[in-house]
Amino acid sequence: MHAYLPLNINVQSGYRMLKKINFLPIAIAWLIILTILLCLPGSVLPQESWLDKIYFDKWVHIGLFGGLAFLWCGVAEKRKNFLKSVQQTFVWIALVGCVYGIAMEYVQKYLIPNRSFDIYDILADTIGSISGLVVATKLLLKK
């Protein structure tokens, strides 16, 4: 007799579930939340802690921008009938994510109190955007 987990989800059903998701409202909400987080004044952010030693902030940037790229790729995949190339659109989405990350660093430097420009945040944003692109390509363009 085999023991089964209560949630017996196989890979194929996971792909079917992804195909049913309406990504647009989630992607818009993610972008709004990300923008709010990036525009918080430095005074409300945690100061020096052990998290600095593990570069937690950079991992957060990677996750946030990875999610951003993945979700907007999901939006594009749903509109594939209107696109010449879904894969090319995915790449453009990742590039726009990178540009958005760079722009937000300048916003932080010049417009947000107690925030500064950090080239390593840009690197983390870029890694996240590319990671989101890779995951979206693997999961959403499955044939």
C-alpha positions as semicolon CSV with decimal commas, in nm:
position;residue;x (nm);y (nm);z (nm)
1;M;0,000;0,000;0,000
2;H;0,134;0,344;-0,092
3;A;0,100;0,647;0,129
4;Y;-0,029;0,956;-0,049
5;L;0,003;1,318;0,047
6;P;-0,328;1,500;0,100
7;L;-0,248;1,727;-0,194
8;N;-0,153;1,494;-0,472
9;I;-0,062;1,750;-0,737
10;N;0,140;1,638;-1,035
11;V;0,337;1,861;-1,269
12;Q;0,075;1,856;-1,545
13;S;-0,200;1,975;-1,312
14;G;0,036;2,252;-1,197
15;Y;0,073;2,370;-1,556
16;R;-0,304;2,360;-1,604
17;M;-0,351;2,567;-1,287
18;L;-0,102;2,827;-1,416
19;K;-0,294;2,852;-1,744
20;K;-0,614;2,939;-1,551
21;I;-0,469;3,228;-1,349
22;N;-0,569;3,583;-1,444
23;F;-0,226;3,743;-1,401
24;L;-0,327;4,103;-1,478
25;P;-0,472;4,208;-1,140
26;I;-0,195;4,027;-0,955
27;A;0,074;4,191;-1,170
28;I;-0,076;4,537;-1,119
29;A;-0,100;4,484;-0,743
30;W;0,260;4,355;-0,733
31;L;0,384;4,663;-0,922
32;I;0,198;4,898;-0,688
33;I;0,327;4,722;-0,374
34;L;0,681;4,714;-0,514
35;T;0,668;5,085;-0,593
36;I;0,541;5,165;-0,243
37;L;0,817;4,956;-0,085
38;L;1,086;5,119;-0,299
39;C;0,956;5,465;-0,209
40;L;0,952;5,418;0,168
41;P;1,169;5,673;0,348
42;G;1,490;5,533;0,489
43;S;1,378;5,618;0,841
44;V;1,112;5,343;0,835
45;L;1,352;5,073;0,717
46;P;1,534;4,849;0,965
47;Q;1,882;4,969;1,051
48;E;2,199;4,758;1,085
49;S;2,125;4,399;1,179
50;W;2,243;4,046;1,122
51;L;2,037;4,050;0,800
52;D;2,302;4,276;0,648
53;K;2,556;3,997;0,684
54;I;2,350;3,764;0,465
55;Y;2,260;4,039;0,214
56;F;1,889;3,993;0,290
57;D;1,803;4,321;0,116
58;K;1,951;4,195;-0,210
59;W;1,760;3,865;-0,187
60;V;1,441;4,065;-0,136
61;H;1,518;4,270;-0,450
62;I;1,578;3,949;-0,648
63;G;1,248;3,803;-0,529
64;L;1,046;4,117;-0,586
65;F;1,178;4,179;-0,938
66;G;1,163;3,808;-1,023
67;G;0,797;3,809;-0,925
68;L;0,737;4,127;-1,122
69;A;0,885;3,982;-1,442
70;F;0,710;3,647;-1,398
71;L;0,369;3,802;-1,339
72;W;0,391;4,040;-1,636
73;C;0,511;3,750;-1,853
74;G;0,197;3,570;-1,738
75;V;-0,008;3,866;-1,858
76;A;0,170;3,855;-2,195
77;E;0,123;3,480;-2,232
78;K;-0,253;3,523;-2,193
79;R;-0,245;3,767;-2,484
80;K;-0,022;3,556;-2,707
81;N;-0,272;3,569;-2,993
82;F;-0,205;3,944;-3,022
83;L;0,175;3,917;-3,009
84;K;0,421;3,838;-3,286
85;S;0,654;3,658;-3,046
86;V;0,570;3,571;-2,685
87;Q;0,933;3,485;-2,610
88;Q;1,051;3,823;-2,744
89;T;0,781;3,994;-2,536
90;F;0,907;3,808;-2,228
91;V;1,259;3,941;-2,293
92;W;1,122;4,296;-2,328
93;I;0,936;4,257;-2,000
94;A;1,260;4,156;-1,826
95;L;1,442;4,452;-1,982
96;V;1,169;4,691;-1,869
97;G;1,204;4,542;-1,520
98;C;1,576;4,620;-1,526
99;V;1,513;4,978;-1,643
100;Y;1,246;5,020;-1,375
101;G;1,497;4,905;-1,111
102;I;1,754;5,158;-1,233
103;A;1,495;5,437;-1,243
104;M;1,381;5,359;-0,889
105;E;1,740;5,385;-0,762
106;Y;1,753;5,740;-0,899
107;V;1,413;5,813;-0,744
108;Q;1,550;5,690;-0,410
109;K;1,864;5,898;-0,447
110;Y;1,698;6,227;-0,539
111;L;1,338;6,212;-0,413
112;I;1,312;5,980;-0,110
113;P;1,443;6,103;0,228
114;N;1,724;5,895;0,380
115;R;1,753;5,667;0,077
116;S;2,050;5,636;-0,155
117;F;2,158;5,498;-0,491
118;D;2,295;5,142;-0,466
119;I;2,451;4,977;-0,770
120;Y;2,414;4,638;-0,597
121;D;2,037;4,690;-0,576
122;I;2,041;4,740;-0,953
123;L;2,238;4,417;-0,992
124;A;1,989;4,233;-0,768
125;D;1,695;4,382;-0,961
126;T;1,853;4,266;-1,288
127;I;1,917;3,916;-1,153
128;G;1,557;3,904;-1,035
129;S;1,417;4,022;-1,368
130;I;1,622;3,765;-1,558
131;S;1,524;3,492;-1,310
132;G;1,158;3,580;-1,358
133;L;1,209;3,560;-1,734
134;V;1,370;3,216;-1,707
135;V;1,102;3,077;-1,476
136;A;0,822;3,223;-1,692
137;T;0,976;3,075;-2,005
138;K;1,002;2,732;-1,843
139;L;0,657;2,732;-1,682
140;L;0,437;2,942;-1,907
141;L;0,567;2,847;-2,249
142;K;0,552;2,474;-2,186
143;K;0,429;2,302;-2,497
